[in-house]
Amino acid sequence: MTSFNRKITGSLLLITLIGALLRAYQLGFQCYWTEETYTINLINNPAVTVLINAIITDCNPPIYYISAHFAWILLGCQDIAIRYPSLICGILLIPAMYYLGKTFKDKITGLYCAGITAVLFPMVYYSQFGRAYAMTFLFFVLALIFYVKLWNEKFSVNTVNNQVYFSILAAVTVWTHLFAIIPLGLMLIFLFKDDILKGLFSALMFGALVLPLSPIVNGTQNRGSFGMSLTELLVITPTEFFSLTFPYIGLLALIGAYQERKKSLTYCLLIVTVITILLGIFVSLLTPTFPRYFMTVSFIIILFTACACENFLSDLHWSVNARITLLFSVMAIMLAMQYPEFVTHYFVQKYQC
């Protein structure tokens, strides 16, 4: 292993460790609230019953419920077990973001993707939340990695492999949370438009794998008393995605997308992000909606933010050590900016036990 690769690997391990500590710390401190209590009540049944109830009586797909059920059994039927699948997925999301940045641009971009993801408060919060969001984030990023590979290569035998991997991961993402079908469906449309052979097989396989979810899709139309209004979504979405860092991440993402404008994939991902957010807000008029339902596209925004950071450092001809040092400095600044939210989350009880 070269010196450069050792530094990259060591930095990624340290970033992942920092992210893991932030996610594991005080995992059981907050009391369970309505959605988590529902998860506990559902998974406290035989696995077959959990699966059937999730498909027939619930408006959410069953993958998270099944994983929480087995975690519950492994941990001796403790309620905190429902948060462990989210914790594990939240930690794995960090190296997954590294591979996304590396696949899209290079290894330093991957490190910045991982570093930003590791310390963003919303990503920590949903890694301690006994619902499907962190798992959805992980599967979406994994699907996005193969989508980038698929987009950038000419059609070959290897293309078929990437089509299979992307289609399966995309389907698993939707089987984890239904709203993921919006960005993934848009991605398939753009892929089909770019290359019919790539898009057709992927779309057919994806469609066949998600078709059994149609009963759940119909169930989402029954509007409940929860969800946010259109105005609330417009106001809260930026902070729900990026906490108090959203002005800086938003600006850097725009700069990064502009710098990467020569790539056709950049336009695809930008349009997917914008349309997903707009559709997510519009869907609130039809069914209960929260910003976390369409937070998957936040990782595209993080990707462009990382690109802006790497392009800036490349222009300055900084050494690898300097680039890595700056990354950890940025992570420290982000933690300082979000300090009030972390303190409140770790030490102030939000819900009635």
Legacy VTK file of the C-alpha trace (Angstrom):
# vtk DataFile Version 3.0
C-alpha trace
ASCII
DATASET POLYDATA
POINTS 353 float
0.000 0.000 0.000
1.376 3.409 -0.965
1.810 6.260 1.506
-1.114 8.094 -0.094
-3.453 5.097 0.287
-2.351 4.558 3.885
-3.237 8.158 4.713
-6.610 7.830 3.005
-7.392 4.539 4.744
-6.267 5.823 8.148
-8.292 9.013 7.748
-11.396 7.082 6.714
-11.083 4.772 9.715
-10.718 7.762 12.051
-13.687 9.550 10.466
-15.788 6.397 10.785
-14.737 6.012 14.427
-15.726 9.621 15.188
-19.073 9.106 13.462
-19.625 5.817 15.319
-18.953 7.430 18.708
-21.369 10.278 17.962
-24.036 7.758 16.953
-23.547 5.245 19.771
-23.245 7.804 22.592
-26.415 8.046 24.715
-28.229 5.690 22.326
-30.879 4.848 24.908
-31.157 8.263 26.581
-34.164 9.658 24.722
-37.506 8.044 25.493
-39.376 6.324 22.689
-41.878 8.505 20.922
-44.970 7.669 18.867
-43.332 6.172 15.763
-40.804 4.177 17.785
-43.513 2.893 20.106
-45.386 1.689 17.048
-42.233 -0.136 15.905
-41.906 -1.836 19.310
-45.535 -2.966 19.273
-45.262 -4.316 15.725
-42.001 -6.221 16.063
-43.111 -7.881 19.315
-44.647 -10.683 17.216
-43.408 -13.708 15.224
-41.425 -12.742 12.116
-44.159 -13.923 9.729
-46.735 -11.814 11.562
-44.426 -8.799 11.423
-44.023 -9.232 7.659
-47.744 -9.693 6.977
-48.809 -6.802 9.195
-46.209 -4.493 7.635
-47.501 -5.212 4.122
-51.237 -5.368 4.810
-51.968 -3.028 7.726
-49.091 -0.517 7.690
-48.103 2.176 5.194
-44.381 1.402 5.534
-42.449 -1.460 3.889
-41.305 -4.351 6.096
-37.499 -4.479 5.807
-36.779 -2.284 8.829
-39.428 -4.002 10.924
-37.936 -7.420 10.148
-34.396 -6.273 11.010
-35.655 -4.651 14.239
-37.512 -7.857 15.100
-34.357 -9.982 14.900
-32.324 -7.342 16.750
-34.992 -7.435 19.455
-34.615 -11.215 19.738
-30.794 -11.104 19.754
-30.749 -8.490 22.528
-33.103 -10.432 24.767
-36.323 -8.610 23.883
-35.046 -5.203 24.996
-36.869 -2.211 23.525
-33.611 -0.398 22.742
-32.963 -3.101 20.127
-35.177 -1.264 17.620
-32.493 1.444 17.386
-29.610 -0.913 16.604
-30.391 -1.421 12.896
-30.395 2.380 12.513
-27.138 2.660 14.468
-25.383 0.078 12.309
-26.687 1.585 9.060
-25.762 5.089 10.222
-22.176 3.986 10.853
-21.903 2.075 7.555
-23.238 5.136 5.745
-19.940 6.940 6.438
-17.651 4.620 4.406
-20.442 4.294 1.817
-20.287 8.052 1.300
-16.524 7.769 0.866
-17.029 5.290 -1.973
-19.669 7.533 -3.532
-17.262 10.492 -3.623
-14.426 8.280 -4.825
-16.581 6.808 -7.609
-17.874 10.189 -8.723
-14.547 12.069 -8.541
-11.598 10.878 -6.423
-10.491 9.654 -2.999
-10.115 13.084 -1.384
-13.668 13.945 -2.450
-14.702 10.656 -0.882
-13.058 11.620 2.399
-14.899 14.937 2.439
-18.189 13.124 1.734
-17.506 10.796 4.663
-16.320 13.576 6.992
-19.342 15.803 6.398
-21.741 12.881 6.811
-20.026 11.718 10.002
-20.681 14.951 11.929
-23.975 16.214 10.511
-26.467 16.226 13.365
-29.464 14.955 11.333
-27.440 11.893 10.291
-26.531 11.250 13.939
-30.127 11.783 15.040
-31.604 9.294 12.584
-28.897 6.776 13.482
-30.447 6.751 16.978
-34.023 6.586 15.777
-35.933 3.302 15.700
-37.400 3.793 12.253
-36.286 3.092 8.689
-34.627 6.402 7.775
-30.930 5.628 8.387
-31.334 2.279 6.645
-32.976 4.025 3.675
-30.068 6.490 3.499
-27.525 3.657 3.395
-29.268 1.655 0.673
-29.869 4.790 -1.410
-26.180 5.768 -1.287
-25.137 2.218 -2.217
-27.571 2.279 -5.155
-26.229 5.696 -6.148
-22.655 4.347 -6.252
-23.632 1.743 -8.848
-25.738 4.312 -10.686
-22.642 6.500 -11.099
-20.652 3.501 -12.343
-23.454 2.560 -14.723
-23.759 6.080 -16.089
-20.042 6.501 -16.750
-19.305 3.242 -18.593
-20.000 1.999 -22.088
-22.388 -0.924 -22.421
-20.593 -4.255 -21.768
-20.827 -7.414 -19.665
-19.715 -5.363 -16.670
-22.590 -2.976 -17.362
-25.070 -5.810 -16.846
-23.526 -6.536 -13.436
-23.865 -2.892 -12.411
-27.443 -2.861 -13.704
-28.260 -5.829 -11.494
-26.566 -4.321 -8.428
-28.217 -0.940 -8.942
-31.671 -2.404 -9.568
-31.541 -4.664 -6.507
-30.230 -1.941 -4.196
-32.762 0.553 -5.562
-35.566 -1.931 -4.942
-34.311 -2.684 -1.422
-34.270 1.070 -0.762
-37.936 1.335 -1.736
-38.732 -1.772 0.324
-37.251 0.181 3.236
-39.099 3.458 2.610
-41.620 4.160 -0.139
-40.693 7.790 -0.794
-37.331 6.652 -2.161
-39.189 5.650 -5.311
-39.322 9.334 -6.324
-35.559 10.019 -6.747
-34.849 6.458 -7.894
-37.635 6.585 -10.458
-36.297 9.889 -11.770
-32.793 8.422 -11.949
-34.119 5.538 -14.045
-35.867 7.959 -16.416
-32.614 9.873 -16.969
-30.677 6.623 -17.391
-33.159 5.454 -20.026
-32.884 8.813 -21.768
-29.067 8.597 -21.744
-28.855 4.976 -22.924
-31.902 2.853 -23.763
-30.089 -0.453 -23.181
-28.873 0.613 -19.750
-32.195 2.072 -18.704
-34.600 -0.558 -20.032
-33.192 -3.595 -18.226
-32.711 -1.626 -14.986
-36.263 -0.256 -15.118
-37.809 -3.673 -15.820
-35.892 -5.363 -13.019
-36.581 -2.538 -10.577
-40.284 -2.517 -11.465
-40.623 -6.273 -10.992
-38.959 -6.095 -7.567
-41.089 -3.224 -6.211
-44.439 -4.305 -7.700
-45.434 -6.375 -4.613
-45.422 -3.112 -2.640
-48.551 -1.827 -4.418
-50.895 -2.606 -1.456
-48.730 -0.414 0.777
-48.686 2.389 -1.813
-52.485 2.423 -1.793
-52.447 2.600 2.006
-50.406 5.807 2.043
-53.339 7.714 0.556
-55.295 7.462 3.807
-54.353 10.764 5.363
-53.860 10.819 9.113
-53.592 13.629 11.645
-49.778 13.783 11.428
-47.463 15.244 8.807
-46.485 18.844 8.032
-48.246 21.554 6.119
-46.863 22.929 2.870
-45.572 26.045 4.639
-43.910 24.024 7.408
-42.126 21.833 4.862
-40.796 24.849 2.983
-39.409 26.371 6.179
-38.105 23.272 7.952
-36.640 21.187 5.103
-33.213 22.939 4.926
-32.504 22.518 8.656
-33.963 19.000 8.654
-31.409 18.078 5.986
-28.328 19.898 7.285
-29.078 21.435 10.682
-27.476 24.862 11.225
-24.870 24.220 8.521
-27.391 24.400 5.672
-26.417 27.861 4.311
-22.794 26.826 3.912
-23.494 23.342 2.556
-26.078 24.760 0.154
-23.672 27.387 -1.188
-20.768 24.955 -1.542
-23.034 22.414 -3.265
-24.027 24.998 -5.882
-20.363 25.855 -6.442
-19.414 22.185 -6.681
-22.201 21.414 -9.145
-21.132 24.359 -11.292
-17.517 23.181 -11.260
-18.608 19.660 -12.279
-20.982 20.959 -14.984
-19.043 19.274 -17.796
-20.298 15.901 -16.560
-23.722 14.976 -17.912
-24.321 13.060 -14.679
-24.110 16.328 -12.746
-27.163 17.720 -14.542
-29.027 14.467 -13.974
-28.357 14.443 -10.218
-29.156 18.148 -9.861
-32.510 17.787 -11.577
-33.294 14.635 -9.587
-32.558 16.536 -6.357
-34.680 19.569 -7.213
-37.646 17.584 -8.528
-37.564 15.176 -5.575
-37.706 18.034 -3.075
-40.484 19.792 -4.985
-42.491 16.580 -5.376
-41.904 15.701 -1.740
-43.352 19.042 -0.710
-46.246 18.724 -3.184
-47.069 15.198 -1.972
-47.826 16.729 1.444
-51.116 17.864 -0.102
-52.051 14.217 -0.704
-50.589 12.231 2.194
-48.840 12.898 5.550
-45.292 14.033 4.813
-42.116 15.047 6.654
-38.805 16.292 5.173
-37.069 13.113 6.351
-39.139 11.170 3.819
-37.170 12.666 0.920
-33.860 13.258 2.721
-32.155 10.720 0.459
-31.235 13.495 -1.981
-29.314 15.308 0.768
-26.448 12.927 -0.002
-26.292 14.211 -3.571
-25.978 17.708 -2.120
-23.200 16.516 0.213
-21.446 14.972 -2.800
-21.370 18.307 -4.637
-20.247 20.057 -1.446
-17.300 17.651 -1.212
-16.500 18.295 -4.886
-16.322 22.041 -4.207
-13.915 21.478 -1.306
-11.635 19.223 -3.372
-11.664 21.541 -6.399
-10.700 24.462 -4.170
-7.810 22.511 -2.651
-6.659 21.305 -6.065
-6.492 24.881 -7.325
-4.293 25.759 -4.336
-2.072 22.702 -4.955
-2.279 21.667 -1.309
-0.524 18.492 -0.194
-2.461 15.415 0.891
-1.580 16.070 4.538
-2.860 19.640 4.278
-6.109 18.517 2.636
-6.749 15.923 5.323
-5.891 18.392 8.091
-8.350 20.888 6.634
-11.024 18.194 6.497
-10.750 17.469 10.210
-10.781 21.221 10.866
-14.008 21.522 8.866
-15.498 18.640 10.838
-14.581 20.364 14.112
-16.157 23.627 12.937
-19.332 21.795 11.917
-19.528 20.143 15.331
-19.093 23.521 17.011
-21.850 25.049 14.874
-24.245 22.237 15.812
-23.152 22.058 19.457
-26.523 23.222 20.907
-28.392 20.487 19.024
-25.979 17.764 20.114
-26.132 18.857 23.767
-29.924 18.979 23.716
-30.160 15.587 22.047
-27.727 13.890 24.416
-28.751 15.454 27.725
-32.228 17.025 27.517
-35.205 14.690 27.580
-37.533 15.590 24.714
-40.303 13.062 25.178
-42.372 11.850 28.086
-41.224 8.412 29.250
LINES 1 354
353 0 1 2 3 4 5 6 7 8 9 10 11 12 13 14 15 16 17 18 19 20 21 22 23 24 25 26 27 28 29 30 31 32 33 34 35 36 37 38 39 40 41 42 43 44 45 46 47 48 49 50 51 52 53 54 55 56 57 58 59 60 61 62 63 64 65 66 67 68 69 70 71 72 73 74 75 76 77 78 79 80 81 82 83 84 85 86 87 88 89 90 91 92 93 94 95 96 97 98 99 100 101 102 103 104 105 106 107 108 109 110 111 112 113 114 115 116 117 118 119 120 121 122 123 124 125 126 127 128 129 130 131 132 133 134 135 136 137 138 139 140 141 142 143 144 145 146 147 148 149 150 151 152 153 154 155 156 157 158 159 160 161 162 163 164 165 166 167 168 169 170 171 172 173 174 175 176 177 178 179 180 181 182 183 184 185 186 187 188 189 190 191 192 193 194 195 196 197 198 199 200 201 202 203 204 205 206 207 208 209 210 211 212 213 214 215 216 217 218 219 220 221 222 223 224 225 226 227 228 229 230 231 232 233 234 235 236 237 238 239 240 241 242 243 244 245 246 247 248 249 250 251 252 253 254 255 256 257 258 259 260 261 262 263 264 265 266 267 268 269 270 271 272 273 274 275 276 277 278 279 280 281 282 283 284 285 286 287 288 289 290 291 292 293 294 295 296 297 298 299 300 301 302 303 304 305 306 307 308 309 310 311 312 313 314 315 316 317 318 319 320 321 322 323 324 325 326 327 328 329 330 331 332 333 334 335 336 337 338 339 340 341 342 343 344 345 346 347 348 349 350 351 352
